[in-house]
Amino acid sequence: MDTITAPRRLPRIGDWADFAGLTRVQDEALPGALAAAATSPFYRTRRDGVPATRAELSRYPLTTKADLRDAYPFGLLAVDRSELATYHESSGSSGTPTASYYSRDDWADLIDRYCRVRVGIQPSDTFMVRTPYALMLTGHVAHAAALSRGATVVPADNRSLATPYAKVVRLLHDLDVTLTWSLPTDTLLWAAAARLAGLRPDRDFPALRALLVAGEPLSPARRERISRIWGVPVVEEYGASETGGLAGECPHGRLHLWADRAIFEVYDPAAGRTSAEGAGELVVTPLFRTAMPLLRYHIGDLVEVSNRDCPCGWALPTVRVLGRFGTDDGLTQAGLEEVVFRLPAEFGVLFWRARTTSYGVRIQIEVAAPHQESAVRRLAAGVEEAFGVRARVEALPPGSLVPEQLLTAMTDVLKPRGLFAGDEDWDRALRYY
């Protein structure tokens, strides 16, 4: 991507002193967001039209993922196609993909938000990007942000056969990687792969200074475990392909919504109402999106939002992300993960899975034989205490959920070719693997 420079002044932390000041920052930006939406075919032709004020916006119908799928590919485009910089899609696991697209103005905002990361990105950094590239947004944003700060980027896409876990460990070690960007689970897989390679995560990667993570719920207990394993801070971000980064950590380690760049609401589906804080499903109206404006976009993630003051003084709402799946008894991935990672570190439990059942929840964990009985007993009791849910816990030997072969294999990645020697396997002529 060409160098992105901001043609407009974006809000900076410190431009407001309190939550009333933050509201004024939002109110100054909102007319531009509403004007952009008025040029979008989706909103222009919607029965409700386009709201003209913040009060009207608060009563406006939510924009859903189904709306985005129905508008595929360019039904939400609010600028000329010539103004687009990139086009992206969700994973499309539900069938029709969710499209999103960004202008160069939008990219200036995406990069600026990412660069708020509390550990900073420096020219001296070697930054490994281990999130998907291809049509998804996350890897491209981190890549562009790191380049904008002069860092060296290692593009280790986690959806490519060219970078298996064993190679990631080699790159981390040999290139003196200082920062990484990945799913939280990936950092545990690297640790397991490093140990199989005879390396100690907390000692044999001295250049590493922080692990930047996003893409799945991260409980305090798992965060602490990852940090202890690697001996560096774990820094969380939160966002979505349709919006880019939505929240980041302050110096006190609390996750704050970037409410100077978007208006956030918490939706209660049972009541059909939204509020500025509390528990529910996140709704977002980006304030600086030009190519694809979104009004009250219902992301659907379960969150807890608070407008209480934080020692950092940013005057931005704090958020706890619980994931996209919850049960009527309050069981969420983040909540269950918290109980799993409260097990003593010496048990070595890194990998687990669970499913709801008619009697409660079934959980499988990898744990070495000496600790299996104790781990099963303590985890079942912890789940029942935390959620009032019966848990059937099954202890599996290490390698059952994450096979050793996955962590040690070095996949043979080929270029397709047509001419082969007589003793070569020409059935692989058009394969990349």
N, C-alpha and C positions, 0 to 999 in steps of 0.2 A: 504494500500500500504506500502511496505517496505520503510524504511528510504532512501531518495534519497540524494546522495552526488555527487557533480559535479566532473567528471573525467577530466575536461578540464577547462581552465580559460576562463570565459565569460567576455566580455567587461564590464567595470564599468564606470558610469558617472564620468567624470573627466579625463578619459584616453585621451581625445581630448580637445582642447581649442577653436576650431572654426569649421565652417562647412567644411573647407578643411581637417581638422584633422578627422572629422567624415567620410568623403569620404575615407580616408586612412584606417580607421578601417573596413569599408565595403569591400574595395578592398582586405584586408588581409584575410577576412573570405570567400569571394565569391568562390575561387577555391574549398574549401571544400564542399560548397553547390552544385556546379556544378558537382563535382565528385560523390556526393551522388545521384544526379539526374540521372547520367549515369548508375547507377545500378537499377533504377526503370524500370519495364517492360513498363510502359506507355511512359516514355520519351525515353527509349532506342529504342523502335520500332516506334517512331514518325517519320514521313517523314522528318522533319527538323533536326532530330538528337538532340544533346545536345550542346548548345553554349559553347565555350571555353573561352570567354572573356566578359568583361562588355559591350563592344560595340556590340558584337554579341547578348548578352542577350537583349539589348534594342530593337533589331529588331525581337526578337523571338515571335512566336504567343502566345497570351494569353492562359492561362489555365482557363477553365470555370467550372462552377458548373455542367454543362451538361457532361463535361469530367470526373468529379469525379463520377457522377452517372453511366456513361457508364463503368467506371473502377471498380465498386462495385463488390466484397468487397475489394480485395487485389491487384488490378491492379497497384496501386501506391506504393506497398510495396518495399522498397529498402534494407531491412535487412532480415535475417532469422526470421521466425515466433518465434523462441525461444527467440529472443531479445526484443520482444514486452512487454511492461508493461501494457498498457490499450488499449482498442478498444472503439470507440465512434461513434455515429451517430447523424445527425441532426434530427429535428422533423419529417422529411419525409412528410411534408404537401403536397408536389407536387407529391407524388407517391413514386418513388424509392428514398431511403435515400441517403444522402451524408455521406460516411464513412470517419473516420479519426482515426489514431492510432499513438501511441507514445512509444518510447523506454525509458529506464531509463535515458539515456543522455538527451533526449528531455524533460523529466519531470524536470530535474535539471534546465533547461532553463525556463520552464513554471513557476516554483515556484519562481525562482529568479526575473523574471519580475514582478510577482504579488507582491512580497515583497517590491517593490519600492514604494508602496503606501505612500503618503506623511505624513500621520498621524502615520505611523509605526504600527507594531504589536508586542506586548510585552507579556511576560509570565503572567503578571497580567491581561491580557485581557480575557473577555468572549466573544467569537466571534460567532454570530448567522449567519449561512449560510442559506439563504432563496431563493436560486436559484435552478433550477432543478438538481437533481442527475441522477440516472438511466443511460441512454446511453449518455446524454449530458455532455459536458466537464466542464462547468462553476463552478458548485458546488464542484466538485472534486478538482479543482485547488485551490479554496479558502480554502477548508478544509485542503488540504495538506500543503499549505503555512502557515496557522495559526498554525498547529501542528509543522511545522519546526521552528517556533519562540517561541514555548512553551506555546501558548495560549490554553485556554479551548474552544473546539468547540461544539456548539449546532447545530446539523444537522436538521434544520427545513425546509426540502425540500418543495418547493411551488407547487409541482405537486402531493402531497400526501394528501389523505383524513385524515391522522393521525394528521395533523397540520393545522386545520382551523384558520381563522384570530383571533378568540377569544382566542385560545390557544397560538398563537404567542404573543398576548398582555400580556397574563399571564406570559409567559416565559421571555419576555423582562423585565417585572416588577419584578418578583420574583427571577430571577437569576442574577439580576444586570448586564444585558448585556451591554457591553461597545462599541462593534463594530458590525455592521450588514452588510451583503452583499446581495443585492436584486435588483430587478427592481426599478426604481424611482417610478413607480405607486404603488408598494407595500407599500412604506412608507406612501403614502396618505391613502391607505386602512387601515393600522394599526392605523393611527391617527383617522380615522372615527370610527373604532372598539373600540379604547381606550375611546373615548368620550361616546360611547354608554355604556361602562362599568363603566362610572363615573370617568374616569381618565383624567388628563390634560397632553397632550404629552410633553409640555415644562417644566412641574414642577414635575411630578410624576415618572419620569425615570431619577433620578439624576446621575446614573452611566454611562449613555450613553454619549459617547464623539464624535462619528462621525457615519454618515451613508454612507457606501460605495455602489455605485450604478453602474450599467451597463445594457446593453441589449436592450436599446431603446433610441431614441434621448432625450436629456435633454436641454431645452432652459434655458437661464439665468433667465428668469422670474419664471419658475417653480422651478428651483433650489433654488432661493431666497425664494419662498413661502414654500418649504419643510423645508428649514433651519430655517425659522422663526417659523413654526409650532412646530418643535421639539427642537429648541434652540441649535442646534449643527451644525457643518459644514457638507455639503454634498460633498462627494469626488467621482469624476467620473473616471471610467476606460472604455476602449473601446477594444473590441476584437471579435473573432469569434471562433466557435467550431473547424474549420479547422486549426486554427493558434494559438489559445490561445490569451493572452493579446497583444494588438498592440499599446496601448497608455495609458498614465497615467498622473496625474496632478503633476505639479511642486509646490513649496511652494507659488507661486503667483497665484495658481488656474487655470493656463492655461494647456490645454490638449496637451501633446507632444507625437508624434509618437516615438516608440522605434526604431529609425533608426540605432542604433548600433547592433540591432538583426535582422533587415530585411531591404531590399531596397524597398522603396515605390515610386509609380508613381500615377499620376492622369490622368485618361483616359477620353478623349472627344469622345463619341461614334459617334457624328455627323461628326467629322473630321477624326476619326479613328487613332488619335495620342495620345501619352502620354507626360506629362511634369512632372517636379519635384515638381511643386506647381501650385496653382490655384484651380478652381472649377471643379468638375467632379466626376468620379467613381473610387474608390480606387482599386489599383493593388498592390500586395505584393509578394516579393520573400524572404521567411525566409532564414536566413543565418546559423542557427544552428539546422536544422531539419534533423534528420538522418533516422527515420523510414519511413517517408512519405514526401520526398522533394517536394516542389512546386515551379515552375518557373513562375513568372508573373501571379500569381493567381488573377483572377478578382473577388473580393468579391462582387462588385456591389453597395456598399453603396455610397450614395451621400455625398461628403465631400468638405471642403475647406481647403487647405493646404498652409502654409506659411513658408518660411525659414527666416523670419525676426528675429532679435535678441530678446531675452526675458530677463528681469532683473534677472532671475534665473541663467543665464550663462551656461545652459546645452548644448547649441548649438545643439538642436534637433528641427525638424520641429514642428510647432504647427498645430493642426487639429480641425476643427469644423465638427461634424458629423450631417448630415441632415436627415439621414434615407435611406430607399430603395425605396421610392415612391415619385415622384414629378410630377407636371403637367407642361404643356407647358407655363403656365403663371407664373411659379416660385413658386407655392404653394407647400410647403413641410410640413410634420408633425411637424418638429421642428419650422418652421416659424409660422404655425398656432397656435401651443402651446404657443409660445411667446406672441401672441396677446391675447389668452384666459387668461393667467395668469398675464397679465397687468391689468386686471379688479381689482378694489379695493379689498383688502383682506377681508373687512367687508362683501362683497357679498357672501363669503363662497363658491366660485366655485372651486371644486376640480376635478370633473369628467365631461367629455365631450366626444363627438364623432362627426365625420363629414364624409360626403361623397360628392364626386363631382357629379354635375348634369349638365343638358344641359344649365341651366341659370347661373351657378356659383358653389356655395358650400352650402350644407345644414348642419347646426350645431345644435346639441342639447346639452344643459348644464343643470346640476342640480343647482338650485338656489332657495332660500327661497322666498316666495311670496312678501315680502316688497321690494325686490330688482329686481324682474323679469323684469319689464318694463325698468328700467335703464340699466340692464345688456344686454338685447336684443339690445337696441339702441346703446350702446357703443361698443359692440362686432361687430355688423354689420358694423358700421362706421370704426372700427379699421381694419377689414379685407379688406375693400375696399381701405382704405388709404395705407395699407401695400402692397397689391398685385394687386389692380385694379380689384378685383373680387367681384361680387355681392354675398352677403351672406344672406341666410334666416335662422335666428336664432330662435330656439324654446326653451323656458324656461320650464323646467320640475321640478316638486317638488322633494325635496331630497328623495332618495330611489327609483327613477325611473330607473336610470342606474345601480346603485349599491344597490340592495335590502338590507334592514336592516337584513333580515334573513341570508344573506351571511356573515355578519359581526359578528353575535352573535351566530350562530349555533355551536354546539359541536357535530360533526359527531360521530356516534357510530361505531367504527372500530372493527370488529370481526375477530377471527381466525376461519378458516373453521373446522367443526367437523361433525361427522356422527351420534352420538347418542344424542337424545333429549328426554326430559320429555314429558308426554302426553299433557301438556298445552302450550308447546313452539312451535314457528313457525319454522317448519323444512324446509320450502321453502327457508330458508337462509342458508342451510347446507353448500354450497360450496362458499358462498359469503364472501368477506372481508369487506363489508360495509352494 
